[in-house]
Amino acid sequence: MNYLYLLLDLGSLSIPFIYSFHPKLQFYKHWKSLFIAIIITMCFYVPWDIIFTHYGFWGFNDAYFLKYRVFNLPIEEWLFFICIPYACVFTHYSLLYYFPNMSVSKKTTKTISYISLAILSMTLIFAYDKWYTLVNFIYAIGLILFVLKFNIKLLQEYYVTFLVMLIPFFIVNGLLTGSCIENEVVWYDNSQNLAFRIFTIPIEDMVYAFTLILTNLYLMKRIKL
């Protein structure tokens, strides 16, 4: 089933793309800022992906993609950084359109942020030698502090909308990491992460998803100013 990864990419994109033209949502009007944000975000995440793939910190099962690679990454992996952010940003905007009060208070946002920062920092003390954990958590710490200072309103909303995004996250990322299929689409060297998984998903992937989408959202809002 060498088209599974492609189907996951396109399946994640399909409904958000179709509903982007909904007369009430009109999400297509955000395309310019969104795609600029996606390109900028890829400038960081793709080199990270290439380096980690090169050193074998993670890799891809040939049985589940079409074998076309660019800089040693499957073409489906490149599409991942377009399709998944698009779907998640669309979800964020749609939820806020229909539920405009979907947010937490500044006090709660700061409390969640400081607790998260403490957990991430303490984990790094014991896992500084694990590259996926190290890079992932350091970036998350920096990003949370940055957004907390410069756009706390975004965090007030995102802490709620991200909880909703976790539902499709567990489905898509679960399949990518081996849930309900014979082998993983994406495999990990557990010596470079905490080796703690929720179902088949490394705990680091949740932090990775959190920062990937938050980066796109923050940049998108900055570009629109």
C-alpha positions in Angstrom: 0.0 0.0 0.0 2.6 2.5 -1.1 0.1 5.3 -1.4 -1.0 5.3 2.3 1.1 8.3 3.3 -0.2 10.2 0.3 -3.8 9.3 1.1 -3.3 10.6 4.7 -1.9 13.9 3.4 -4.7 14.4 0.9 -7.4 13.1 3.1 -6.4 15.6 5.9 -6.5 18.4 3.3 -9.6 17.5 1.4 -12.5 18.6 3.7 -10.8 21.7 5.0 -10.0 22.7 1.3 -13.5 22.1 0.2 -15.0 24.1 3.1 -12.6 26.9 2.6 -15.1 28.2 0.0 -18.0 28.1 2.4 -19.9 31.4 2.0 -19.7 32.1 5.8 -16.2 31.0 6.5 -14.5 32.2 3.2 -11.2 30.8 4.5 -9.7 31.2 1.0 -9.3 34.9 1.8 -6.6 33.9 4.3 -4.6 31.9 1.7 -2.0 34.5 1.0 -0.9 34.9 4.6 -1.3 31.2 5.3 0.9 29.9 2.5 3.6 32.5 3.2 3.5 31.3 6.8 3.7 27.7 5.7 6.7 28.4 3.4 8.5 30.2 6.2 7.8 27.5 8.7 9.0 24.8 6.3 12.4 26.7 6.1 12.9 25.5 9.7 11.1 22.2 9.9 12.3 20.7 6.6 16.0 21.1 7.3 15.4 19.7 10.8 13.6 16.7 9.1 16.4 16.2 6.5 19.1 16.2 9.2 17.3 13.8 11.5 16.5 11.5 8.6 20.2 11.6 7.5 21.4 10.6 11.0 18.7 7.9 11.4 16.8 9.6 14.3 13.7 8.8 12.3 13.0 7.4 8.9 10.3 6.2 6.5 9.0 2.8 5.5 9.4 2.3 1.7 6.2 0.1 1.7 4.0 3.1 2.4 5.1 5.9 0.1 5.7 6.3 -3.7 9.5 6.3 -3.4 10.0 9.8 -4.9 12.4 11.6 -2.6 13.7 15.2 -2.5 16.8 15.7 -0.3 16.2 12.1 1.0 12.6 13.0 2.2 9.6 11.3 0.6 7.5 13.7 -1.5 4.7 12.8 0.9 6.7 14.2 3.8 7.0 17.5 2.0 3.3 17.5 1.5 2.8 16.9 5.2 4.1 20.3 6.0 1.5 21.8 3.7 -1.5 19.6 4.2 -1.5 19.3 8.0 -0.9 22.9 8.8 -3.6 23.9 6.3 -6.1 21.5 7.9 -5.2 22.6 11.5 -5.2 26.3 10.8 -8.5 25.9 9.0 -9.8 24.1 12.1 -8.6 26.8 14.4 -10.3 29.6 12.4 -13.5 27.6 11.9 -13.9 26.9 15.6 -13.4 30.5 16.5 -15.9 31.6 13.8 -18.6 29.4 15.2 -17.5 29.7 18.8 -16.0 33.2 19.1 -15.7 32.9 22.9 -13.6 29.7 22.7 -10.6 30.8 24.7 -9.3 30.8 28.3 -8.4 33.8 30.4 -5.0 35.4 30.5 -4.4 34.1 34.0 -5.2 30.5 32.9 -3.1 30.9 29.8 -0.1 32.0 31.9 -0.7 29.2 34.3 -0.8 26.6 31.5 2.2 28.1 29.9 4.3 28.2 33.0 3.4 24.6 34.0 4.2 23.4 30.4 7.5 25.3 30.5 8.4 23.7 33.8 7.6 20.2 32.6 9.6 20.7 29.3 12.6 22.2 31.2 12.7 19.5 33.8 12.4 16.8 31.2 15.4 18.2 29.3 17.5 17.9 32.5 17.2 14.1 32.2 17.0 13.8 28.4 19.5 16.3 27.1 21.3 13.5 25.3 18.2 12.6 23.2 18.2 14.6 20.0 14.5 14.5 19.2 13.5 15.5 22.7 16.3 18.1 23.0 15.6 20.0 19.8 11.8 19.6 20.1 11.5 20.8 23.7 14.0 23.6 23.4 12.0 25.0 20.4 8.8 24.6 22.3 10.1 26.5 25.3 11.3 29.3 23.2 8.1 29.5 21.1 5.8 29.5 24.1 7.8 32.2 25.8 7.8 34.3 22.6 4.1 34.0 21.9 3.3 34.5 25.5 5.1 37.9 25.3 4.0 39.1 21.9 0.5 37.5 21.3 -1.0 36.0 24.4 -4.4 36.3 22.8 -3.4 33.6 20.3 -2.4 31.3 23.1 -5.7 31.9 24.9 -7.5 30.6 21.8 -4.9 28.0 20.8 -4.8 26.1 24.1 -8.5 25.3 23.5 -8.5 24.7 19.7 -5.5 22.4 20.0 -7.4 20.1 22.2 -9.9 19.7 19.4 -7.1 19.1 16.9 -5.8 16.3 19.0 -8.7 14.1 17.8 -7.6 14.0 14.1 -3.9 14.1 15.3 -4.3 10.8 17.1 -6.0 9.3 14.0 -3.5 10.5 11.4 -0.3 10.3 13.5 -1.5 7.0 15.0 -1.6 5.5 11.5 1.8 7.1 10.6 3.4 5.5 13.7 1.9 2.0 13.2 -1.6 1.9 14.7 -4.0 -0.4 12.8 -1.4 -1.3 10.1 1.4 -3.9 9.9 4.4 -1.6 10.2 5.1 2.1 10.8 5.0 4.6 8.0 7.4 6.7 10.1 9.8 4.9 12.4 11.8 6.4 15.3 15.1 5.5 16.9 14.0 5.3 20.6 17.4 6.1 21.8 16.9 9.6 20.6 13.5 10.2 22.3 11.9 9.4 25.7 10.7 6.0 24.4 7.3 6.9 25.9 4.3 6.5 23.6 0.6 7.2 23.7 -0.7 4.2 21.8 2.0 4.1 19.1 2.7 7.9 19.1 6.0 9.2 20.7 5.1 11.8 23.3 7.5 14.2 21.4 5.2 14.1 18.4 2.5 16.0 20.4 4.9 18.7 21.2 6.1 18.8 17.6 2.5 19.1 16.4 1.8 21.8 18.9 4.7 24.0 17.8 4.3 23.3 14.1 0.7 24.6 14.1 1.4 27.5 16.6 4.4 28.7 14.4 2.1 28.8 11.4 -0.6 30.6 13.2 1.7 33.2 14.7 3.4 33.9 11.4 0.1 34.1 9.6 -1.3 36.7 12.1 2.0 38.7 11.8 1.8 38.7 8.0 -1.8 39.9 8.0 -0.9 43.0 10.1 
